[in-house]
Amino acid sequence: MQIKKSCYYCDNKIDYLDYKDVEELQKFTNSYGLILPKRRTGVCSKHQRKLAMGVKRARVMALALFTNK
């Protein structure tokens, strides 16, 4: 039996995902800088799409790395 993970953003009532907050975005990427899937992070579909867009924007703005190695 799997334990259902609750969405981090829904629980904390966070509506806006800021791409400039790199420390928060790094919680949802692995050591290589890849975006983790929602089954691993536990966020809902709506926030997973916003999270992916935020990570991609941070990469383009050179706030986050495309790859770590």
Secondary structure as the mmCIF struct_conf table of DSSP 4:
data_model
#
loop_
_struct_conf.conf_type_id
_struct_conf.id
_struct_conf.beg_label_comp_id
_struct_conf.beg_label_asym_id
_struct_conf.beg_label_seq_id
_struct_conf.end_label_comp_id
_struct_conf.end_label_asym_id
_struct_conf.end_label_seq_id
HELX_LH_PP_P HELX_LH_PP_P1 GLN A 2 CYS A 7
HELX_RH_AL_P HELX_RH_AL_P1 TYR A 8 ASP A 11
TURN_TY1_P TURN_TY1_P1 ASN A 12 LYS A 13
TURN_TY1_P TURN_TY1_P2 TYR A 19 LYS A 20
HELX_RH_AL_P HELX_RH_AL_P2 VAL A 22 GLN A 26
TURN_TY1_P TURN_TY1_P3 LYS A 27 PHE A 28
STRN STRN1 THR A 29 THR A 29
TURN_TY1_P TURN_TY1_P4 SER A 31 TYR A 32
BEND BEND1 GLY A 33 GLY A 33
HELX_LH_PP_P HELX_LH_PP_P2 LEU A 34 LEU A 34
STRN STRN2 ILE A 35 ILE A 35
HELX_LH_PP_P HELX_LH_PP_P3 LEU A 36 PRO A 37
HELX_RH_AL_P HELX_RH_AL_P3 LYS A 38 THR A 41
HELX_RH_AL_P HELX_RH_AL_P4 SER A 45 VAL A 60
TURN_TY1_P TURN_TY1_P5 MET A 61 ALA A 62
BEND BEND2 LEU A 63 ALA A 64
BEND BEND3 PHE A 66 PHE A 66
#
